[in-house]
Amino acid sequence: MGAVTSSGTAVERAPKQDRSRATRRRLLEAAVSCLAERGWSGSTVSVVAERAGVSRGAAQHHFPTREDLFTAAVEYVAEERSTALRALRPRGRTEVVAALVDLYTGPLFRAALHLWVAASNEPQLGGRVTELEARVGRETHRIAVELLSADESHPGVRETVQGLLDMARGLGLANLLTDDGPRRERVVAQWAAILDGALG
Amino acid sequence: MGAVTSSGTAVERAPKQDRSRATRRRLLEAAVSCLAERGWSGSTVSVVAERAGVSRGAAQHHFPTREDLFTAAVEYVAEERSTALRALRPRGRTEVVAALVDLYTGPLFRAALHLWVAASNEPQLGGRVTELEARVGRETHRIAVELLSADESHPGVRETVQGLLDMARGLGLANLLTDDGPRRERVVAQWAAILDGALG
């Protein structure tokens, strides 16, 4: 009897945990798209809960505050993007540069940008976003170094990669109000060639 | 008599125009610092009028709508910066790169960023900011080409300069939440050297 009960509980627990994880994921994805489309001022836990088809109570069980929800959302999507980037098998540096730049032109960058800008005026958000940004930034830098086969023991290589990621961020910003795709493609091709020379 | 009256009026008109121009300038400068410090949601014509020590009525005489005031403010400060940049006599490309990057790390960039991000979610602002951004961007590009002695008739040079300005914009973004000065200085030094090689 004891074994049956214990086994039954374990079986029930697993789907419950799966459901909870699925709810959490739905909330995080809804939070990112909400932030990207409506900005910080239009993004609340209630709006996201409704978008995700989750009750407000369940949403608050997962994320007690608005800051919890949106910083977790940007981190979650950033991790998904990092995993996808690591799985990439690019055929050359131009492809790597294009893939890195792509990180900054989608809804994740748009969402993160809204969060950064809001954090610059809201102290309760500032500390958390700064910490998140540093963590995500370090991870992106590591992936970039790896994909570019850059040897950071050489002087200047670290700063070369950093500047490339700054350029990618700037290209993301240029894409905020208009579709900057055709211009961006030419800039990426040119700088990939320059970078190839600089990295040797 | 006629001559005296007419001459008197002209004399009176000049200081009145001067006062009006000074009021306008005070409003524009107050609007930029307000936008930089409080963001779009905290920036209204009333708040700016008070900051500038101008009556709300006088402010609305100069700028009938909130959109008028803030787009004019970002444009005004961008023009001031362009004039200052054109007057620069840099001693080499590293100094030029540093001066261009400086454009994106001060209160003007912070104000413009708030305006861009707000414009991405507010249709009545979007069109005007897109047009303003294109105008300011073209002007900055022209100045960069001139200061860098870049010859755009060579293939790739145009995109090289564009990528540099994108990097400058990305460096501005990285400076939003923390003082990124020391890292930025190293990136600027490295990229100025790369650029020097690329531009020949």
Interface residues (C-beta under 8 A of the other chain):
Chain A: E37 R38 G39 S41 G42 R110 L113 H114 W116 V117 A118 A119 S120 N121 G126 V129 T130 E133 G156 E159 T160 Q162 G163 L165 D166 M167 A168 R169 G170 L171 G172 L173 A174 L176 L177 T178 R183 R186 V187 A189 Q190 W191 A193 I194 L195 G197 A198
Chain B: E37 R38 G39 S41 G42 R110 L113 H114 W116 V117 A118 A119 S120 N121 G126 V129 T130 E133 G156 E159 T160 Q162 G163 L165 D166 M167 A168 R169 G170 L171 G172 L173 A174 L176 L177 T178 R183 R186 V187 A189 Q190 W191 A193 I194 G197 A198
